[in-house]
């Protein structure tokens, strides 16, 4: 018997990992190192990572596709990887 109105929990390990990352990012547990003259804000990086995760794309082609669809300025894969390598918890 299934209860009505209750959303199923994420069983997929990668989806749980993505949710944890996104919520940690939003509540400022995860910060990206950025300079004052940085071109991209944290929100733009989060948009790219989230889009690629949901669509199952690699950052290399996912960021380009998101930029084509939305016309937002989205960082390329190299920028995202560089920021992820510098992240602190």
mmCIF file as gemmi writes it, N, C-alpha and C atoms, coordinates in Angstrom:
data_model
loop_
_atom_site.group_PDB
_atom_site.id
_atom_site.type_symbol
_atom_site.label_atom_id
_atom_site.label_alt_id
_atom_site.label_comp_id
_atom_site.label_asym_id
_atom_site.label_entity_id
_atom_site.label_seq_id
_atom_site.pdbx_PDB_ins_code
_atom_site.Cartn_x
_atom_site.Cartn_y
_atom_site.Cartn_z
_atom_site.occupancy
_atom_site.B_iso_or_equiv
_atom_site.pdbx_formal_charge
_atom_site.auth_seq_id
_atom_site.auth_asym_id
_atom_site.pdbx_PDB_model_num
ATOM 1 N N . UNK Axp A 1 ? 0.844 -1.162 0 1 0 ? 1 A 1
ATOM 2 C CA . UNK Axp A 1 ? 0 0 0 1 0 ? 1 A 1
ATOM 3 C C . UNK Axp A 1 ? 0.901 1.239 0 1 0 ? 1 A 1
ATOM 4 N N . UNK Axp A 2 ? 0.6 2.173 -0.897 1 0 ? 2 A 1
ATOM 5 C CA . UNK Axp A 2 ? 1.415 3.371 -1.038 1 0 ? 2 A 1
ATOM 6 C C . UNK Axp A 2 ? 0.691 4.561 -0.418 1 0 ? 2 A 1
ATOM 7 N N . UNK Axp A 3 ? 1.415 5.333 0.36 1 0 ? 3 A 1
ATOM 8 C CA . UNK Axp A 3 ? 0.821 6.522 0.972 1 0 ? 3 A 1
ATOM 9 C C . UNK Axp A 3 ? 0.721 7.632 -0.068 1 0 ? 3 A 1
ATOM 10 N N . UNK Axp A 4 ? -0.39 8.332 -0.044 1 0 ? 4 A 1
ATOM 11 C CA . UNK Axp A 4 ? -0.58 9.422 -0.992 1 0 ? 4 A 1
ATOM 12 C C . UNK Axp A 4 ? 0.097 10.685 -0.485 1 0 ? 4 A 1
ATOM 13 N N . UNK Axp A 5 ? 0.609 11.472 -1.418 1 0 ? 5 A 1
ATOM 14 C CA . UNK Axp A 5 ? 1.186 12.759 -1.065 1 0 ? 5 A 1
ATOM 15 C C . UNK Axp A 5 ? 2.611 12.713 -0.552 1 0 ? 5 A 1
ATOM 16 N N . UNK Axp A 6 ? 3.207 11.546 -0.469 1 0 ? 6 A 1
ATOM 17 C CA . UNK Axp A 6 ? 4.582 11.439 0.012 1 0 ? 6 A 1
ATOM 18 C C . UNK Axp A 6 ? 5.477 11.14 -1.181 1 0 ? 6 A 1
ATOM 19 N N . UNK Axp A 7 ? 6.5 11.965 -1.349 1 0 ? 7 A 1
ATOM 20 C CA . UNK Axp A 7 ? 7.432 11.774 -2.454 1 0 ? 7 A 1
ATOM 21 C C . UNK Axp A 7 ? 8.399 10.646 -2.112 1 0 ? 7 A 1
ATOM 22 N N . UNK Axp A 8 ? 8.729 9.801 -3.09 1 0 ? 8 A 1
ATOM 23 C CA . UNK Axp A 8 ? 9.698 8.737 -2.819 1 0 ? 8 A 1
ATOM 24 C C . UNK Axp A 8 ? 11.085 9.318 -2.586 1 0 ? 8 A 1
ATOM 25 N N . UNK Axp A 9 ? 11.845 8.672 -1.732 1 0 ? 9 A 1
ATOM 26 C CA . UNK Axp A 9 ? 13.202 9.126 -1.458 1 0 ? 9 A 1
ATOM 27 C C . UNK Axp A 9 ? 14.103 8.76 -2.625 1 0 ? 9 A 1
ATOM 28 N N . UNK Axp A 10 ? 15.172 9.51 -2.77 1 0 ? 10 A 1
ATOM 29 C CA . UNK Axp A 10 ? 16.123 9.252 -3.841 1 0 ? 10 A 1
ATOM 30 C C . UNK Axp A 10 ? 16.91 7.99 -3.518 1 0 ? 10 A 1
ATOM 31 N N . UNK Axp A 11 ? 16.73 6.965 -4.323 1 0 ? 11 A 1
ATOM 32 C CA . UNK Axp A 11 ? 17.453 5.716 -4.117 1 0 ? 11 A 1
ATOM 33 C C . UNK Axp A 11 ? 18.776 5.708 -4.867 1 0 ? 11 A 1
ATOM 34 N N . UNK Axp A 12 ? 18.88 6.522 -5.875 1 0 ? 12 A 1
ATOM 35 C CA . UNK Axp A 12 ? 20.074 6.554 -6.688 1 0 ? 12 A 1
ATOM 36 C C . UNK Axp A 12 ? 21.2 7.257 -5.923 1 0 ? 12 A 1
ATOM 37 N N . UNK Axp A 13 ? 22.342 6.601 -5.83 1 0 ? 13 A 1
ATOM 38 C CA . UNK Axp A 13 ? 23.471 7.14 -5.067 1 0 ? 13 A 1
ATOM 39 C C . UNK Axp A 13 ? 23.935 8.481 -5.63 1 0 ? 13 A 1
ATOM 40 N N . UNK Axp A 14 ? 23.998 8.591 -6.947 1 0 ? 14 A 1
ATOM 41 C CA . UNK Axp A 14 ? 24.46 9.843 -7.539 1 0 ? 14 A 1
ATOM 42 C C . UNK Axp A 14 ? 23.465 10.972 -7.317 1 0 ? 14 A 1
ATOM 43 N N . UNK Axp A 15 ? 22.17 10.656 -7.308 1 0 ? 15 A 1
ATOM 44 C CA . UNK Axp A 15 ? 21.163 11.68 -7.051 1 0 ? 15 A 1
ATOM 45 C C . UNK Axp A 15 ? 21.249 12.175 -5.611 1 0 ? 15 A 1
ATOM 46 N N . UNK Axp A 16 ? 21.474 11.265 -4.678 1 0 ? 16 A 1
ATOM 47 C CA . UNK Axp A 16 ? 21.649 11.669 -3.282 1 0 ? 16 A 1
ATOM 48 C C . UNK Axp A 16 ? 22.885 12.55 -3.129 1 0 ? 16 A 1
ATOM 49 N N . UNK Axp A 17 ? 23.953 12.173 -3.841 1 0 ? 17 A 1
ATOM 50 C CA . UNK Axp A 17 ? 25.19 12.943 -3.781 1 0 ? 17 A 1
ATOM 51 C C . UNK Axp A 17 ? 24.972 14.352 -4.354 1 0 ? 17 A 1
ATOM 52 N N . UNK Axp A 18 ? 24.25 14.429 -5.455 1 0 ? 18 A 1
ATOM 53 C CA . UNK Axp A 18 ? 23.951 15.72 -6.061 1 0 ? 18 A 1
ATOM 54 C C . UNK Axp A 18 ? 23.109 16.574 -5.124 1 0 ? 18 A 1
ATOM 55 N N . UNK Axp A 19 ? 22.087 15.985 -4.524 1 0 ? 19 A 1
ATOM 56 C CA . UNK Axp A 19 ? 21.238 16.728 -3.593 1 0 ? 19 A 1
ATOM 57 C C . UNK Axp A 19 ? 22.047 17.257 -2.414 1 0 ? 19 A 1
ATOM 58 N N . UNK Axp A 20 ? 22.92 16.42 -1.873 1 0 ? 20 A 1
ATOM 59 C CA . UNK Axp A 20 ? 23.761 16.833 -0.755 1 0 ? 20 A 1
ATOM 60 C C . UNK Axp A 20 ? 24.66 18.004 -1.161 1 0 ? 20 A 1
ATOM 61 N N . UNK Axp A 21 ? 25.259 17.886 -2.344 1 0 ? 21 A 1
ATOM 62 C CA . UNK Axp A 21 ? 26.141 18.943 -2.832 1 0 ? 21 A 1
ATOM 63 C C . UNK Axp A 21 ? 25.369 20.248 -3.022 1 0 ? 21 A 1
ATOM 64 N N . UNK Axp A 22 ? 24.201 20.174 -3.684 1 0 ? 22 A 1
ATOM 65 C CA . UNK Axp A 22 ? 23.424 21.385 -3.968 1 0 ? 22 A 1
ATOM 66 C C . UNK Axp A 22 ? 22.968 22.075 -2.694 1 0 ? 22 A 1
ATOM 67 N N . UNK Axp A 23 ? 22.448 21.306 -1.746 1 0 ? 23 A 1
ATOM 68 C CA . UNK Axp A 23 ? 21.986 21.923 -0.505 1 0 ? 23 A 1
ATOM 69 C C . UNK Axp A 23 ? 23.154 22.484 0.302 1 0 ? 23 A 1
ATOM 70 N N . UNK Axp A 24 ? 24.28 21.796 0.314 1 0 ? 24 A 1
ATOM 71 C CA . UNK Axp A 24 ? 25.459 22.315 1.012 1 0 ? 24 A 1
ATOM 72 C C . UNK Axp A 24 ? 25.943 23.6 0.359 1 0 ? 24 A 1
ATOM 73 N N . UNK Axp A 25 ? 25.872 23.64 -0.958 1 0 ? 25 A 1
ATOM 74 C CA . UNK Axp A 25 ? 26.291 24.82 -1.7 1 0 ? 25 A 1
ATOM 75 C C . UNK Axp A 25 ? 25.364 25.994 -1.403 1 0 ? 25 A 1
ATOM 76 N N . UNK Axp A 26 ? 24.07 25.732 -1.394 1 0 ? 26 A 1
ATOM 77 C CA . UNK Axp A 26 ? 23.08 26.788 -1.189 1 0 ? 26 A 1
ATOM 78 C C . UNK Axp A 26 ? 23.165 27.374 0.214 1 0 ? 26 A 1
ATOM 79 N N . UNK Axp A 27 ? 23.389 26.538 1.218 1 0 ? 27 A 1
ATOM 80 C CA . UNK Axp A 27 ? 23.44 27.061 2.59 1 0 ? 27 A 1
ATOM 81 C C . UNK Axp A 27 ? 24.855 27.449 3.012 1 0 ? 27 A 1
ATOM 82 N N . UNK Axp A 28 ? 25.739 27.594 2.018 1 0 ? 28 A 1
ATOM 83 C CA . UNK Axp A 28 ? 27.1 28.117 2.212 1 0 ? 28 A 1
ATOM 84 C C . UNK Axp A 28 ? 28.011 27.231 3.044 1 0 ? 28 A 1
ATOM 85 N N . UNK Axp A 29 ? 27.789 25.935 3.037 1 0 ? 29 A 1
ATOM 86 C CA . UNK Axp A 29 ? 28.763 25.033 3.643 1 0 ? 29 A 1
ATOM 87 C C . UNK Axp A 29 ? 29.937 24.861 2.691 1 0 ? 29 A 1
ATOM 88 N N . UNK Axp A 30 ? 29.648 24.851 1.388 1 0 ? 30 A 1
ATOM 89 C CA . UNK Axp A 30 ? 30.694 24.759 0.374 1 0 ? 30 A 1
ATOM 90 C C . UNK Axp A 30 ? 30.866 26.14 -0.239 1 0 ? 30 A 1
ATOM 91 N N . UNK Axp A 31 ? 32.065 26.637 -0.261 1 0 ? 31 A 1
ATOM 92 C CA . UNK Axp A 31 ? 32.367 27.919 -0.887 1 0 ? 31 A 1
ATOM 93 C C . UNK Axp A 31 ? 33.399 27.693 -1.972 1 0 ? 31 A 1
ATOM 94 N N . UNK Axp A 32 ? 33.291 28.446 -3.034 1 0 ? 32 A 1
ATOM 95 C CA . UNK Axp A 32 ? 34.3 28.408 -4.074 1 0 ? 32 A 1
ATOM 96 C C . UNK Axp A 32 ? 35.229 29.591 -3.884 1 0 ? 32 A 1
ATOM 97 N N . UNK Axp A 33 ? 36.515 29.35 -4.098 1 0 ? 33 A 1
ATOM 98 C CA . UNK Axp A 33 ? 37.474 30.444 -4.063 1 0 ? 33 A 1
ATOM 99 C C . UNK Axp A 33 ? 37.258 31.278 -5.315 1 0 ? 33 A 1
ATOM 100 N N . UNK Axp A 34 ? 37.07 32.53 -5.149 1 0 ? 34 A 1
ATOM 101 C CA . UNK Axp A 34 ? 36.945 33.398 -6.317 1 0 ? 34 A 1
ATOM 102 C C . UNK Axp A 34 ? 37.584 34.741 -6 1 0 ? 34 A 1
ATOM 103 N N . UNK Axp A 35 ? 38.16 35.313 -7.004 1 0 ? 35 A 1
ATOM 104 C CA . UNK Axp A 35 ? 38.778 36.623 -6.854 1 0 ? 35 A 1
ATOM 105 C C . UNK Axp A 35 ? 37.723 37.704 -7.006 1 0 ? 35 A 1
ATOM 106 N N . UNK Axp A 36 ? 38.09 38.906 -6.622 1 0 ? 36 A 1
ATOM 107 C CA . UNK Axp A 36 ? 37.155 40.021 -6.764 1 0 ? 36 A 1
ATOM 108 C C . UNK Axp A 36 ? 36.831 40.286 -8.227 1 0 ? 36 A 1
ATOM 109 N N . UNK Axp A 37 ? 37.763 39.991 -9.107 1 0 ? 37 A 1
ATOM 110 C CA . UNK Axp A 37 ? 37.542 40.227 -10.527 1 0 ? 37 A 1
ATOM 111 C C . UNK Axp A 37 ? 37.088 38.961 -11.257 1 0 ? 37 A 1
ATOM 112 N N . UNK Axp A 38 ? 36.533 38.024 -10.533 1 0 ? 38 A 1
ATOM 113 C CA . UNK Axp A 38 ? 36.077 36.772 -11.128 1 0 ? 38 A 1
ATOM 114 C C . UNK Axp A 38 ? 34.925 37.029 -12.097 1 0 ? 38 A 1
ATOM 115 N N . UNK Axp A 39 ? 34.942 36.338 -13.212 1 0 ? 39 A 1
ATOM 116 C CA . UNK Axp A 39 ? 33.913 36.528 -14.236 1 0 ? 39 A 1
ATOM 117 C C . UNK Axp A 39 ? 32.615 35.842 -13.833 1 0 ? 39 A 1
ATOM 118 N N . UNK Axp A 40 ? 32.715 34.666 -13.24 1 0 ? 40 A 1
ATOM 119 C CA . UNK Axp A 40 ? 31.53 33.862 -12.939 1 0 ? 40 A 1
ATOM 120 C C . UNK Axp A 40 ? 31.22 33.863 -11.452 1 0 ? 40 A 1
ATOM 121 N N . UNK Axp A 41 ? 29.946 33.96 -11.138 1 0 ? 41 A 1
ATOM 122 C CA . UNK Axp A 41 ? 29.472 33.871 -9.765 1 0 ? 41 A 1
ATOM 123 C C . UNK Axp A 41 ? 29.185 32.406 -9.428 1 0 ? 41 A 1
ATOM 124 N N . UNK Axp A 42 ? 29.028 32.118 -8.146 1 0 ? 42 A 1
ATOM 125 C CA . UNK Axp A 42 ? 28.754 30.752 -7.706 1 0 ? 42 A 1
ATOM 126 C C . UNK Axp A 42 ? 27.455 30.207 -8.282 1 0 ? 42 A 1
ATOM 127 N N . UNK Axp A 43 ? 26.455 31.074 -8.452 1 0 ? 43 A 1
ATOM 128 C CA . UNK Axp A 43 ? 25.167 30.625 -8.974 1 0 ? 43 A 1
ATOM 129 C C . UNK Axp A 43 ? 25.291 30.089 -10.395 1 0 ? 43 A 1
ATOM 130 N N . UNK Axp A 44 ? 26.147 30.703 -11.197 1 0 ? 44 A 1
ATOM 131 C CA . UNK Axp A 44 ? 26.328 30.257 -12.573 1 0 ? 44 A 1
ATOM 132 C C . UNK Axp A 44 ? 27.012 28.894 -12.615 1 0 ? 44 A 1
ATOM 133 N N . UNK Axp A 45 ? 27.939 28.672 -11.712 1 0 ? 45 A 1
ATOM 134 C CA . UNK Axp A 45 ? 28.6 27.373 -11.637 1 0 ? 45 A 1
ATOM 135 C C . UNK Axp A 45 ? 27.603 26.312 -11.191 1 0 ? 45 A 1
ATOM 136 N N . UNK Axp A 46 ? 26.775 26.652 -10.214 1 0 ? 46 A 1
ATOM 137 C CA . UNK Axp A 46 ? 25.762 25.715 -9.725 1 0 ? 46 A 1
ATOM 138 C C . UNK Axp A 46 ? 24.763 25.358 -10.819 1 0 ? 46 A 1
ATOM 139 N N . UNK Axp A 47 ? 24.364 26.323 -11.638 1 0 ? 47 A 1
ATOM 140 C CA . UNK Axp A 47 ? 23.445 26.048 -12.745 1 0 ? 47 A 1
ATOM 141 C C . UNK Axp A 47 ? 24.046 25.018 -13.693 1 0 ? 47 A 1
ATOM 142 N N . UNK Axp A 48 ? 25.31 25.21 -14.038 1 0 ? 48 A 1
ATOM 143 C CA . UNK Axp A 48 ? 25.965 24.283 -14.958 1 0 ? 48 A 1
ATOM 144 C C . UNK Axp A 48 ? 26.091 22.885 -14.394 1 0 ? 48 A 1
ATOM 145 N N . UNK Axp A 49 ? 26.511 22.777 -13.143 1 0 ? 49 A 1
ATOM 146 C CA . UNK Axp A 49 ? 26.673 21.468 -12.505 1 0 ? 49 A 1
ATOM 147 C C . UNK Axp A 49 ? 25.334 20.759 -12.378 1 0 ? 49 A 1
ATOM 148 N N . UNK Axp A 50 ? 24.306 21.496 -11.958 1 0 ? 50 A 1
ATOM 149 C CA . UNK Axp A 50 ? 22.988 20.899 -11.774 1 0 ? 50 A 1
ATOM 150 C C . UNK Axp A 50 ? 22.405 20.442 -13.104 1 0 ? 50 A 1
ATOM 151 N N . UNK Axp A 51 ? 22.515 21.264 -14.136 1 0 ? 51 A 1
ATOM 152 C CA . UNK Axp A 51 ? 21.998 20.892 -15.455 1 0 ? 51 A 1
ATOM 153 C C . UNK Axp A 51 ? 22.672 19.626 -15.962 1 0 ? 51 A 1
ATOM 154 N N . UNK Axp A 52 ? 23.988 19.57 -15.861 1 0 ? 52 A 1
ATOM 155 C CA . UNK Axp A 52 ? 24.724 18.399 -16.348 1 0 ? 52 A 1
ATOM 156 C C . UNK Axp A 52 ? 24.349 17.149 -15.558 1 0 ? 52 A 1
ATOM 157 N N . UNK Axp A 53 ? 24.152 17.288 -14.265 1 0 ? 53 A 1
ATOM 158 C CA . UNK Axp A 53 ? 23.797 16.135 -13.438 1 0 ? 53 A 1
ATOM 159 C C . UNK Axp A 53 ? 22.404 15.626 -13.763 1 0 ? 53 A 1
ATOM 160 N N . UNK Axp A 54 ? 21.461 16.533 -13.913 1 0 ? 54 A 1
ATOM 161 C CA . UNK Axp A 54 ? 20.086 16.123 -14.195 1 0 ? 54 A 1
ATOM 162 C C . UNK Axp A 54 ? 19.969 15.514 -15.581 1 0 ? 54 A 1
ATOM 163 N N . UNK Axp A 55 ? 20.633 16.098 -16.561 1 0 ? 55 A 1
ATOM 164 C CA . UNK Axp A 55 ? 20.542 15.614 -17.937 1 0 ? 55 A 1
ATOM 165 C C . UNK Axp A 55 ? 21.498 14.459 -18.228 1 0 ? 55 A 1
ATOM 166 N N . UNK Axp A 56 ? 22.374 14.136 -17.297 1 0 ? 56 A 1
ATOM 167 C CA . UNK Axp A 56 ? 23.319 13.043 -17.504 1 0 ? 56 A 1
ATOM 168 C C . UNK Axp A 56 ? 24.392 13.382 -18.521 1 0 ? 56 A 1
ATOM 169 N N . UNK Axp A 57 ? 24.805 14.625 -18.563 1 0 ? 57 A 1
ATOM 170 C CA . UNK Axp A 57 ? 25.816 15.069 -19.521 1 0 ? 57 A 1
ATOM 171 C C . UNK Axp A 57 ? 27.151 15.294 -18.815 1 0 ? 57 A 1
ATOM 172 N N . UNK Axp A 58 ? 28.207 15.227 -19.594 1 0 ? 58 A 1
ATOM 173 C CA . UNK Axp A 58 ? 29.516 15.621 -19.089 1 0 ? 58 A 1
ATOM 174 C C . UNK Axp A 58 ? 29.588 17.14 -19.085 1 0 ? 58 A 1
ATOM 175 N N . UNK Axp A 59 ? 30.442 17.687 -18.242 1 0 ? 59 A 1
ATOM 176 C CA . UNK Axp A 59 ? 30.563 19.146 -18.175 1 0 ? 59 A 1
ATOM 177 C C . UNK Axp A 59 ? 31.015 19.748 -19.501 1 0 ? 59 A 1
ATOM 178 N N . UNK Axp A 60 ? 31.827 19.012 -20.247 1 0 ? 60 A 1
ATOM 179 C CA . UNK Axp A 60 ? 32.375 19.538 -21.491 1 0 ? 60 A 1
ATOM 180 C C . UNK Axp A 60 ? 31.285 19.933 -22.484 1 0 ? 60 A 1
ATOM 181 N N . UNK Axp A 61 ? 30.283 19.076 -22.666 1 0 ? 61 A 1
ATOM 182 C CA . UNK Axp A 61 ? 29.231 19.419 -23.621 1 0 ? 61 A 1
ATOM 183 C C . UNK Axp A 61 ? 27.978 19.954 -22.936 1 0 ? 61 A 1
ATOM 184 N N . UNK Axp A 62 ? 27.794 19.66 -21.665 1 0 ? 62 A 1
ATOM 185 C CA . UNK Axp A 62 ? 26.608 20.127 -20.954 1 0 ? 62 A 1
ATOM 186 C C . UNK Axp A 62 ? 26.597 21.625 -20.733 1 0 ? 62 A 1
ATOM 187 N N . UNK Axp A 63 ? 27.748 22.187 -20.385 1 0 ? 63 A 1
ATOM 188 C CA . UNK Axp A 63 ? 27.814 23.634 -20.158 1 0 ? 63 A 1
ATOM 189 C C . UNK Axp A 63 ? 27.577 24.399 -21.457 1 0 ? 63 A 1
ATOM 190 N N . UNK Axp A 64 ? 28.126 23.882 -22.557 1 0 ? 64 A 1
ATOM 191 C CA . UNK Axp A 64 ? 27.897 24.529 -23.852 1 0 ? 64 A 1
ATOM 192 C C . UNK Axp A 64 ? 26.422 24.47 -24.23 1 0 ? 64 A 1
ATOM 193 N N . UNK Axp A 65 ? 25.799 23.309 -24.003 1 0 ? 65 A 1
ATOM 194 C CA . UNK Axp A 65 ? 24.382 23.151 -24.34 1 0 ? 65 A 1
ATOM 195 C C . UNK Axp A 65 ? 23.503 24.064 -23.489 1 0 ? 65 A 1
ATOM 196 N N . UNK Axp A 66 ? 23.784 24.165 -22.212 1 0 ? 66 A 1
ATOM 197 C CA . UNK Axp A 66 ? 23.005 25.039 -21.336 1 0 ? 66 A 1
ATOM 198 C C . UNK Axp A 66 ? 23.128 26.495 -21.772 1 0 ? 66 A 1
ATOM 199 N N . UNK Axp A 67 ? 24.319 26.888 -22.175 1 0 ? 67 A 1
ATOM 200 C CA . UNK Axp A 67 ? 24.511 28.261 -22.639 1 0 ? 67 A 1
ATOM 201 C C . UNK Axp A 67 ? 23.726 28.518 -23.926 1 0 ? 67 A 1
ATOM 202 N N . UNK Axp A 68 ? 23.675 27.514 -24.818 1 0 ? 68 A 1
ATOM 203 C CA . UNK Axp A 68 ? 22.89 27.648 -26.048 1 0 ? 68 A 1
ATOM 204 C C . UNK Axp A 68 ? 21.402 27.786 -25.752 1 0 ? 68 A 1
ATOM 205 N N . UNK Axp A 69 ? 20.912 26.987 -24.817 1 0 ? 69 A 1
ATOM 206 C CA . UNK Axp A 69 ? 19.483 26.972 -24.505 1 0 ? 69 A 1
ATOM 207 C C . UNK Axp A 69 ? 19.058 28.25 -23.789 1 0 ? 69 A 1
ATOM 208 N N . UNK Axp A 70 ? 19.805 28.653 -22.777 1 0 ? 70 A 1
ATOM 209 C CA . UNK Axp A 70 ? 19.356 29.72 -21.884 1 0 ? 70 A 1
ATOM 210 C C . UNK Axp A 70 ? 19.912 31.097 -22.216 1 0 ? 70 A 1
ATOM 211 N N . UNK Axp A 71 ? 20.983 31.17 -22.976 1 0 ? 71 A 1
ATOM 212 C CA . UNK Axp A 71 ? 21.661 32.434 -23.29 1 0 ? 71 A 1
ATOM 213 C C . UNK Axp A 71 ? 22.25 33.113 -22.05 1 0 ? 71 A 1
ATOM 214 N N . UNK Axp A 72 ? 22.412 32.351 -20.952 1 0 ? 72 A 1
ATOM 215 C CA . UNK Axp A 72 ? 23.103 32.859 -19.77 1 0 ? 72 A 1
ATOM 216 C C . UNK Axp A 72 ? 24.594 32.68 -19.976 1 0 ? 72 A 1
ATOM 217 N N . UNK Axp A 73 ? 25.384 33.427 -19.228 1 0 ? 73 A 1
ATOM 218 C CA . UNK Axp A 73 ? 26.824 33.17 -19.278 1 0 ? 73 A 1
ATOM 219 C C . UNK Axp A 73 ? 27.114 32.019 -18.316 1 0 ? 73 A 1
ATOM 220 N N . UNK Axp A 74 ? 27.576 30.93 -18.856 1 0 ? 74 A 1
ATOM 221 C CA . UNK Axp A 74 ? 27.859 29.711 -18.103 1 0 ? 74 A 1
ATOM 222 C C . UNK Axp A 74 ? 29.347 29.412 -18.257 1 0 ? 74 A 1
ATOM 223 N N . UNK Axp A 75 ? 30.033 29.078 -17.181 1 0 ? 75 A 1
ATOM 224 C CA . UNK Axp A 75 ? 31.463 28.767 -17.297 1 0 ? 75 A 1
ATOM 225 C C . UNK Axp A 75 ? 31.695 27.479 -18.084 1 0 ? 75 A 1
ATOM 226 N N . UNK Axp A 76 ? 32.83 27.411 -18.74 1 0 ? 76 A 1
ATOM 227 C CA . UNK Axp A 76 ? 33.162 26.186 -19.458 1 0 ? 76 A 1
ATOM 228 C C . UNK Axp A 76 ? 33.647 25.123 -18.47 1 0 ? 76 A 1
ATOM 229 N N . UNK Axp A 77 ? 33.851 23.928 -18.979 1 0 ? 77 A 1
ATOM 230 C CA . UNK Axp A 77 ? 34.195 22.789 -18.12 1 0 ? 77 A 1
ATOM 231 C C . UNK Axp A 77 ? 35.512 23.008 -17.378 1 0 ? 77 A 1
ATOM 232 N N . UNK Axp A 78 ? 36.496 23.6 -18.038 1 0 ? 78 A 1
ATOM 233 C CA . UNK Axp A 78 ? 37.786 23.834 -17.383 1 0 ? 78 A 1
ATOM 234 C C . UNK Axp A 78 ? 37.649 24.749 -16.17 1 0 ? 78 A 1
ATOM 235 N N . UNK Axp A 79 ? 36.829 25.776 -16.306 1 0 ? 79 A 1
ATOM 236 C CA . UNK Axp A 79 ? 36.607 26.695 -15.188 1 0 ? 79 A 1
ATOM 237 C C . UNK Axp A 79 ? 35.927 25.986 -14.03 1 0 ? 79 A 1
ATOM 238 N N . UNK Axp A 80 ? 34.915 25.169 -14.344 1 0 ? 80 A 1
ATOM 239 C CA . UNK Axp A 80 ? 34.196 24.443 -13.295 1 0 ? 80 A 1
ATOM 240 C C . UNK Axp A 80 ? 35.13 23.474 -12.588 1 0 ? 80 A 1
ATOM 241 N N . UNK Axp A 81 ? 35.921 22.719 -13.354 1 0 ? 81 A 1
ATOM 242 C CA . UNK Axp A 81 ? 36.856 21.773 -12.744 1 0 ? 81 A 1
ATOM 243 C C . UNK Axp A 81 ? 37.883 22.498 -11.871 1 0 ? 81 A 1
ATOM 244 N N . UNK Axp A 82 ? 38.371 23.64 -12.331 1 0 ? 82 A 1
ATOM 245 C CA . UNK Axp A 82 ? 39.337 24.406 -11.546 1 0 ? 82 A 1
ATOM 246 C C . UNK Axp A 82 ? 38.728 24.867 -10.234 1 0 ? 82 A 1
ATOM 247 N N . UNK Axp A 83 ? 37.495 25.371 -10.297 1 0 ? 83 A 1
ATOM 248 C CA . UNK Axp A 83 ? 36.822 25.824 -9.077 1 0 ? 83 A 1
ATOM 249 C C . UNK Axp A 83 ? 36.528 24.657 -8.144 1 0 ? 83 A 1
ATOM 250 N N . UNK Axp A 84 ? 36.116 23.517 -8.703 1 0 ? 84 A 1
ATOM 251 C CA . UNK Axp A 84 ? 35.834 22.352 -7.861 1 0 ? 84 A 1
ATOM 252 C C . UNK Axp A 84 ? 37.089 21.847 -7.163 1 0 ? 84 A 1
ATOM 253 N N . UNK Axp A 85 ? 38.224 21.903 -7.843 1 0 ? 85 A 1
ATOM 254 C CA . UNK Axp A 85 ? 39.48 21.475 -7.228 1 0 ? 85 A 1
ATOM 255 C C . UNK Axp A 85 ? 39.919 22.408 -6.107 1 0 ? 85 A 1
ATOM 256 N N . UNK Axp A 86 ? 39.481 23.659 -6.152 1 0 ? 86 A 1
ATOM 257 C CA . UNK Axp A 86 ? 39.864 24.63 -5.131 1 0 ? 86 A 1
ATOM 258 C C . UNK Axp A 86 ? 38.825 24.774 -4.031 1 0 ? 86 A 1
ATOM 259 N N . UNK Axp A 87 ? 37.736 24.017 -4.096 1 0 ? 87 A 1
ATOM 260 C CA . UNK Axp A 87 ? 36.651 24.212 -3.126 1 0 ? 87 A 1
ATOM 261 C C . UNK Axp A 87 ? 37.107 23.84 -1.726 1 0 ? 87 A 1
ATOM 262 N N . UNK Axp A 88 ? 36.496 24.491 -0.752 1 0 ? 88 A 1
ATOM 263 C CA . UNK Axp A 88 ? 36.785 24.165 0.643 1 0 ? 88 A 1
ATOM 264 C C . UNK Axp A 88 ? 35.472 23.867 1.349 1 0 ? 88 A 1
ATOM 265 N N . UNK Axp A 89 ? 35.541 23.054 2.365 1 0 ? 89 A 1
ATOM 266 C CA . UNK Axp A 89 ? 34.334 22.671 3.097 1 0 ? 89 A 1
ATOM 267 C C . UNK Axp A 89 ? 34.342 23.306 4.457 1 0 ? 89 A 1
